[in-house]
Amino acid sequence: MDTPRSDTHTPAPYSYQPLQAGHFRFIELLPDPNIESSRYSPPLVPEHRPKYEALSYAWGVDTTVLPIIVDSGPGQPGTSLWIRPNLVVALRHLRTSRTARTLWIDAICINQDDGIEKATQITKMGSIYSLAYRVVIWLGPKEDDSDVALSVLKEVGSQVKCPSEAAFLPSPNATRPNLCRPGTPLSLDQNARDAIESLIRHPWFRRL
């Protein structure tokens, strides 16, 4: 990750400490009623694995970087960490006003300038995501009726249960149990169809 030089208005760059074998970093998203706040705790390496969320998102095509400010403790000047605009927007939307969130985010929790660490951590990403108590998928701010698409998909999902990858059964409260039958049409209006098609064209679905 290219890091612009600091100037008189930007704190000194954050300095990553080497990771021990088998360790991971996490970032704590500090609570703030102002989601535009740019202050964050430093990427931590806790002695015991905390309860954490893992963020899944597409890095985006915009390779410019923006600074977030990493807290260095009371009375200490913060340091700057440079990340892509898409992640800056995601962090602002994930911030809550009262509760801190412990997150694993590849662009922050992996030192992108350390090729050896990066290669090692990438091989462990499957475990990192599986050990998270929740995986948060960031598709970006609402656009192209994405809220309509998600509402329709949520409704369809509520109609079925999946005891295995190959089995689909009506959920206990299903009002449309026939949806589990192969070939059953969803009977969606054109607006809903267009919204879903637009959603699945999002880069997140093509990132692998």
Secondary structure as the mmCIF struct_conf table of DSSP 4:
data_model
#
loop_
_struct_conf.conf_type_id
_struct_conf.id
_struct_conf.beg_label_comp_id
_struct_conf.beg_label_asym_id
_struct_conf.beg_label_seq_id
_struct_conf.end_label_comp_id
_struct_conf.end_label_asym_id
_struct_conf.end_label_seq_id
HELX_LH_PP_P HELX_LH_PP_P1 PRO A 4 SER A 6
TURN_TY1_P TURN_TY1_P1 THR A 8 HIS A 9
BEND BEND1 THR A 10 THR A 10
HELX_LH_PP_P HELX_LH_PP_P2 PRO A 11 ALA A 12
STRN STRN1 PRO A 13 PRO A 13
HELX_LH_PP_P HELX_LH_PP_P3 TYR A 14 TYR A 14
HELX_LH_PP_P HELX_LH_PP_P4 TYR A 16 GLN A 20
TURN_TY1_P TURN_TY1_P2 ALA A 21 GLY A 22
STRN STRN2 PHE A 26 PHE A 26
STRN STRN3 ILE A 27 LEU A 29
BEND BEND2 PRO A 33 PRO A 33
TURN_TY1_P TURN_TY1_P3 ILE A 35 GLU A 36
STRN STRN4 ARG A 39 TYR A 40
HELX_LH_PP_P HELX_LH_PP_P5 SER A 41 PRO A 43
STRN STRN5 LEU A 44 LEU A 44
BEND BEND3 GLU A 47 HIS A 48
HELX_LH_PP_P HELX_LH_PP_P6 ARG A 49 LYS A 51
STRN STRN6 GLU A 53 TYR A 57
BEND BEND4 VAL A 61 VAL A 61
STRN STRN7 LEU A 66 VAL A 70
HELX_LH_PP_P HELX_LH_PP_P7 ASP A 71 ASP A 71
BEND BEND5 GLY A 73 GLY A 73
TURN_TY1_P TURN_TY1_P4 PRO A 74 GLY A 75
BEND BEND6 GLN A 76 GLN A 76
STRN STRN8 THR A 79 ILE A 83
HELX_RH_AL_P HELX_RH_AL_P1 PRO A 85 LEU A 94
BEND BEND7 SER A 97 ARG A 98
STRN STRN9 ARG A 101 TRP A 104
HELX_RH_AL_P HELX_RH_AL_P2 ASP A 106 CYS A 109
BEND BEND8 ILE A 110 ILE A 110
TURN_TY1_P TURN_TY1_P5 GLN A 112 ASP A 113
HELX_RH_AL_P HELX_RH_AL_P3 GLY A 115 THR A 123
TURN_TY1_P TURN_TY1_P6 LYS A 124 LYS A 124
HELX_RH_AL_P HELX_RH_AL_P4 MET A 125 LEU A 131
BEND BEND9 ALA A 132 TYR A 133
STRN STRN10 ARG A 134 TRP A 138
BEND BEND10 PRO A 141 PRO A 141
TURN_TY1_P TURN_TY1_P7 ASP A 144 ASP A 145
HELX_RH_AL_P HELX_RH_AL_P5 SER A 146 GLY A 157
TURN_TY1_P TURN_TY1_P8 SER A 158 GLN A 159
STRN STRN11 VAL A 160 SER A 164
TURN_TY1_P TURN_TY1_P9 GLU A 165 ALA A 166
STRN STRN12 ALA A 167 PRO A 170
TURN_TY1_P TURN_TY1_P10 PRO A 172 ASN A 173
BEND BEND11 THR A 175 THR A 175
HELX_RH_3T_P HELX_RH_3T_P1 PRO A 177 CYS A 180
BEND BEND12 ARG A 181 ARG A 181
TURN_TY1_P TURN_TY1_P11 PRO A 182 GLY A 183
HELX_RH_AL_P HELX_RH_AL_P6 GLN A 190 ILE A 200
TURN_TY1_P TURN_TY1_P12 ARG A 201 ARG A 201
BEND BEND13 HIS A 202 HIS A 202
HELX_RH_3T_P HELX_RH_3T_P2 PRO A 203 ARG A 206
#
